[in-house]
Amino acid sequence: MLATQLGRGGRRTQLSLGRALAALGEASVPLLHAATADPDPRVRQHAIATQRLMSDPDAGFEYAIEEAKRIVALGAAGEKE
């Protein structure tokens, strides 16, 4: 249910949803992975930012969302670094 809300709302809403998905841990990983291929760039950005938040909680959501925007713009959403 939470994954259907990816890309919705402003930064606050997205951060809250990202934290909720991160709190689910491994259960959210397949959902987030699938969302990185969504046709909507906002959904892809939010999914990537949430993945980044899960892998590096100290980086911060603002940094993660900006990085996700760059990744989506370059078309590398599903690639690992």
C-alpha positions as CSV (number, residue, x, y, z in Angstrom):
1,M,0.0,0.0,0.0
2,L,2.8,2.5,0.9
3,A,4.6,1.8,-2.4
4,T,1.6,3.1,-4.4
5,Q,2.1,6.5,-2.8
6,L,5.7,6.9,-4.1
7,G,6.2,10.3,-5.9
8,R,3.2,11.8,-4.2
9,G,3.2,15.1,-2.3
10,G,6.0,17.5,-1.4
11,R,9.3,16.9,0.4
12,R,7.7,16.5,3.8
13,T,5.3,13.9,2.6
14,Q,8.0,12.1,0.6
15,L,10.3,12.0,3.5
16,S,7.7,10.7,5.8
17,L,6.8,7.9,3.3
18,G,10.4,7.2,2.7
19,R,11.0,6.7,6.4
20,A,8.0,4.5,6.7
21,L,9.2,2.3,3.8
22,A,12.7,2.3,5.3
23,A,11.3,1.1,8.6
24,L,9.9,-1.9,6.8
25,G,13.4,-2.9,6.0
26,E,13.9,-5.8,3.6
27,A,10.2,-6.1,3.0
28,S,10.2,-2.9,1.0
29,V,13.3,-3.7,-1.1
30,P,11.5,-5.5,-3.9
31,L,8.8,-2.8,-4.1
32,L,11.4,0.0,-4.2
33,H,13.4,-1.8,-6.9
34,A,10.3,-2.2,-9.0
35,A,9.4,1.5,-8.6
36,T,12.8,2.5,-10.0
37,A,11.4,1.4,-13.4
38,D,8.1,3.2,-13.1
39,P,7.2,5.5,-16.1
40,D,6.7,8.4,-13.7
41,P,10.0,10.2,-13.0
42,R,8.7,11.4,-9.6
43,V,8.1,7.8,-8.6
44,R,11.5,6.7,-9.8
45,Q,13.2,9.6,-8.0
46,H,11.3,8.9,-4.7
47,A,12.1,5.2,-4.9
48,I,15.8,5.9,-5.5
49,A,16.0,8.4,-2.8
50,T,14.4,6.0,-0.3
51,Q,16.8,3.3,-1.3
52,R,19.7,5.7,-0.7
53,L,18.2,6.7,2.6
54,M,18.0,3.1,3.6
55,S,21.6,2.4,2.6
56,D,23.0,5.6,4.1
57,P,20.7,7.2,6.7
58,D,23.3,9.8,7.6
59,A,23.3,11.3,4.1
60,G,19.9,12.9,4.6
61,F,16.8,12.9,2.4
62,E,17.5,16.2,0.6
63,Y,20.8,14.9,-0.6
64,A,19.2,11.6,-1.6
65,I,16.4,13.2,-3.6
66,E,18.8,15.5,-5.4
67,E,21.0,12.5,-6.3
68,A,18.0,10.6,-7.4
69,K,16.9,13.4,-9.7
70,R,20.3,13.3,-11.4
71,I,20.2,9.5,-11.8
72,V,16.7,9.6,-13.3
73,A,17.7,12.5,-15.6
74,L,20.7,10.5,-16.8
75,G,18.5,7.4,-17.3
76,A,20.6,5.2,-15.0
77,A,17.8,4.4,-12.4
78,G,18.4,0.7,-12.3
79,E,22.2,0.7,-12.5
80,K,24.5,0.1,-9.5
81,E,27.6,2.3,-9.0
